[in-house]
Amino acid sequence: MELKILPESSNFFLLAGPCVIENEAMALEIAETIVKITGDLKIPYIFKGSYRKANRSRIDSFTGIGDIEALKALRKVRETFHIPVVTDIHSANEAQMAAEYVDVLQIPAFLCRQTDLLVAAAQTGRTVNIKKGQFLSPEAMKFAVQKVRDAGGYDVAVTERGVTFGYQDLVVDYRGIPEMQKFECPVILDATHSLQQPNQTAGVTGGRPDLIETIARAGIAVGVDGLFIETHPNPSVAKSDGANMLPLSQLNDLLKKLTAIRATINGF
């Protein structure tokens, strides 16, 4: 299954980019690199970047460079490379504002049950990507999807991003991918947030980026429709979620392997 805003392809599609827009130049640099890689590998691509981070562990954490400035950077990526872009929204009154700049509105995992937010996103006419709550079963996500459809959402996807396991870890239950595909919408696997280690005593979320390839390969093997990967030229200095982002220099090699796996799966 594909998102309607993307061309049909036998390959998986990709949502990838930095956790948050740090500046326009950085967004363009990352987009240019990924556009080249995905073009060579024939992977339909959506650039990802949050214009603002609302869910932070500490009040002094970086939240963004300013809503409109970040949204303009996203629009610049869209216009420069002629690709769709996706960003998160956190409240119903943000939906229409963000929709003027981006193609896909993403609902954060902790907000996936918020009816007003889902309805507002659907009513913009933009594609809606709902991240599954860490606290929900795959089956329960059918209600979030149905809210978007009932509100007129014409294009909706669900993203698996791990399930809470104790206080400081997440696990991925790959049984959920075919289960959510029963909703007749694309299912995306978030290969980076699934490796977060939240609730650290320092107030900064940890992660296991060394396992991104493991998570992604397993997802492709079980037939996920799309992948979500946060990436940065230098995760160690990223202003948000650096602990679980993939270094941009490693993306090409990873996507080559994943494309080979998908080609093998398609041959069965």
N, C-alpha and C positions, 0 to 999 in steps of 0.2 A: 504494500500500500504506500502511496506517495501523498504528500501534501499537494493540494491543487495549485499552489503557487509555483511548484517546481516542475521541470520537465520529467516525463516518464523515463525511467532508467531501470536496468536490471541490477544496478549497484545500490548499496545503501545511500542515504543522503546524510549530510553532515551539518550540524549547528556547531560552530566553533569560533572562538575569539577570546578576548580577555574577560576576566570576571567583571571588571568595571572600567568604564572609559576614563582613562587617566589624562589624556589630552588627544587632540585630533591627529597629530603626527603619529603617535603610537598606534592609534586605531588604523590609520591608513597603511602603516608599515606591516602590521599583522595581516590585514586584509589582503594586501598585495601578495604576500608570501603564500597565503592559503589559497587564493584564487589561482595562482600558478600551479600549485600542487594538485588541487582538485580538478583543474582543467585537464592536466596531463592524465589523471587517473579516471576521468569521466565520473566524478562524484558530484551530484547536485549539492549546491552549497548555500547556506544561509549564515551571514556574519552575525555573531552574538556579542553583545556588550551591554551591561547594565548601565543605565544613565544615572542611577542612584542606588545605593545600598541601604535598605531600611532595616534589615535584620542583622544587627551587629552585636557581638558579645559585650562590648564596652562602649561607653558614651564617647570616648576619645578616638574610636576607630574611624578610619577614613570612610566617608559616605559618598563623595563625588565632587565634581568640579563645578556643579551648578546644573540644574535640570536642563535649561534651554541650551546652554553651551554643549552639554553632552549629547543631547538629542540632535543638535545641528551636526555634530561630528558623525553620528550614525547616518544621518541623511547624506553627508558628504561621501561616506563609504558607499552608500547605495547608489549615488549618482556617478561616482568615479568608476566603479567596477561593474555597474549594472547588475547587481545582485540584491536579493532580498535581505533584510536585516531584522533582528529580533531583539527585544528588550523586555525586562520585567516591569510590571506595574503592581502597586501595592494597595491602592484604594480606588473606588469607583470613579472618583473625580479626576484621576490621572489618565483614564482610558482614552478619552477623546483627544487629550493633549498629546499623548505619546503616539496615537494612531496617525497624527498628521506627519510624523517623521519616519515611521517604521512600517513594516509589512506584517510582522507577527508580534502579538502581545503574549507575553509569558506570565502565567500565574504561579507565584512561588509556592513551594510545597506546603509551608505552614498555613497558606491562605487558600488551599485548594477547595475548601468547603464553603467559602464565603460567597453566598448567593449574589449579593449586590455586585461584587467584583466580577464574577463570571458573567453575569447578565450584561454589565456595562461593557466588558470586553467584546462580547458577542455582538452587541448592538452597533459597534463601530464598523462592522463588516470586514474587519481584519481577521486573518488566521489566528487561532488561539491555541497555545501550547500549555497544557496543564501539567505541572509537575506533581507527581503523586506524593501525598504526605507520608513522611516516615512512619506515621502512626496508623496508616490505613492498609487494609488488605487490597490486593489488585481488584477483586470483585466490587469493592465499594466505590471504585472510581467511575463506575458506570453512571452514578448519579450526578457527578460533576460534569461528565460529558453530556448527559441529557439536559442539564441546565443550560449549557451553551447552545445546544441544538434547539431547545424550546424557545430560546431568546433570539433565534434567527442566525446563529453561528453556522456558516456554510462550510467551514474548514477547521477541523479540530484534531489535535493530537494529544497523546498522553506520554509523559516521560517518567520512566522508572529511575529513582535516584537513591535506592537503598532503603532498608527498614531499620528502625532503631533496635539496637542490640545492647542491652544494658545502658549505662549512662554515657559511655564515651566511645561508642563504636556503631558502625552500620554494617549490614550484610545485604547482599543481593540474592533474592530468591528468583531464579530464572524461570520458575514455573509461572510467574506472573506475566511474562511477556506474551505467550500464547493466550493466556486468560484474558488480558486486556485487548488483544487483537480481535476477540469476539465482539467488541463494541463496533467493529467495522470502521476503525480509525487507525492511522499510523501509530505505532508504539516506538518510542525513542529510548535509548539507554544512555543515561548520564554516566560516563565512565570516569569522571573526576569527582563530582560531589558524592558519588557512591563510596568513595574512599576517604571521606572526611572523618575526623575523630573529634567530635564536638565536646563542648563542656570541659575543656582543659582548665586546670587551676590557674593558668596565667591569663585566662580570658581571651586567648587567641586560638581559634580552631586549628587542630593539627590535621595530618593526612598521610596517605601512603602512595605517593605518585609512582613509586617503583612498581605498583601493581596495576597501573592504568592499562597496560597492554593485556594483562591477564583478563581483566574485566571486559575489555572491548572485544577480545578474541572470542571469549565465551558468548558474548551477546550476538556477534555475527553468526557464530556456529548454530545458535538456536533460532535464528531467523528474525532478529530485530529489524525494523524498517529503517531506523535512523540512529545516528550516534550524536551525542552532545559531549564536546570536549572543550574545557577551558584551557587556553594556552597563552604563553607570554614569552617574550624574548629572554627575560631573566626573572623567573619566578621568585628568586630570593629577595628581589627589591619590589615585587608587585605590591600594590597598595591594598589588595584584598585577596584572600584565599590563595596566597602564594604557596602554602604548604601542600596543596593538592592539585596544582596546575602542572600541565605538561610543558617542558621547555619547547619553544617553537622549533628549535633545530631538530627535534626528535619526531616531529609530526609526519614528515614525508615518509620516513622509514616505516612508521607504524601504519599509515594509511595504505602503503604498498602491500604490507602483509595482510591487512584486513580485506583489501580488494581481492587478493588471491584466494583468501578463505571464502569470500562471497561467491567468487566464480566457481569454486569447487562445489559449494552448497547448491548453486543453481544447476549444476550438472547432474545432481541426483535425480 
